[in-house]
Amino acid sequence: MQAKMLADSRFGPAAIQDCPKRYQAHDSQRNRQSESDDQNLPPPALFPDLIRSVQADHHGPVPFRVAHAGLSVIVASLTVVLPAAPGGPSKVNPRDGLTYQWIPPGSYFTGCLPGDTECYGLERHREKIVVGNGFWIGRTEVPQAAYMRVMSADPSYYKGADRPADRVGWADATTYCSRIGMQLPTESEWEYAAYGGAAELPKESLVSLAWYDPNSNDSTHPVATKLPNGYGLWDMLGNVWEWIQDAGKEPGEHILKGGSFYNTSRDVRVSGRLSAPPNLRHRDIGFRCASSVWPEERSASSSVTRP
């Protein structure tokens, strides 16, 4: 991944000018192994008719195990009990069963923060951003159980109902969010939520907040197992990169935020960003959803007959 290359002294600014080429470069044997791993994955779990049948019989998603050609497929409902968040309210979206936190309107400074010595020049220009409307955002990255529930598939390399869904492309992330009445957050929404109401670098150690290269054992981990930020959001840094709405550096590309289990601290920062083609489905890429209007309220308003 290009972001990890940036933390390697062998790659200077000239090495990152041509964005498409960066996905062909590998900075270590582990990176080459990553590519090999992605090319030799087991087939995704695709049993939509069976899933829908069982869900209909039980009036909702039900954990069960299916054996098919030696491949065990787990379809589960995530039952992580999240503690109450500080500040604003939170709600469970019945369409995916996940908890979403209300983030109040306000302002923050985008770009490299004063005192951040690990900025590498790809951050947005430092300026004040006013977030005029509050919004809902997932308290966790979308886990595999929820992804299976909504998409009837699980492309993830690291299997586990409560691990974040990985190997998800931008279009699939967008489709998931649309199906639950939400969308991907904008970069400003994501950064504002990620700072957790603070205007400075986190006082907690990164190891207590994020799964990243020094502590991840080269793998994703169950969501909500590190400390939450000031808004009660988990894994805004580390675990998996998160797709957002915003366009990237090259035509057709989109921005990824937050860094992942695979990255060093230089990439696991709120201001850090990576531009990637929408069909990139790496084992360290996931997402979370957001919305300025709660889905049920949007559905109710759209159903009102206009004179």
Secondary structure, DSSP 8 states (H G I E B T S, - for coil): -HHHHHTSTT--GGGGSSGGGGGG---SHHHHHHHHHHHT-------HHHHHHHHHHTTS---EEEEETTEEEEE----------SSS-EEEETTTTEEEEEE--EEEEESS-TT-TT--S-S---EEEEE-S-EEEESS--BHHHHHHHHS----SS--TTSB--S--HHHHHHHHHHTT-B---HHHHHHHHHTT-SS--SS-HHHH---TTTS-SS---TT-S---TTS---SSSSSEEEEEEE-SSTT-EEEES--TTS-TTTSSTT-EEEE-TT---TTEE---EESS-HHHHHHHHTS---
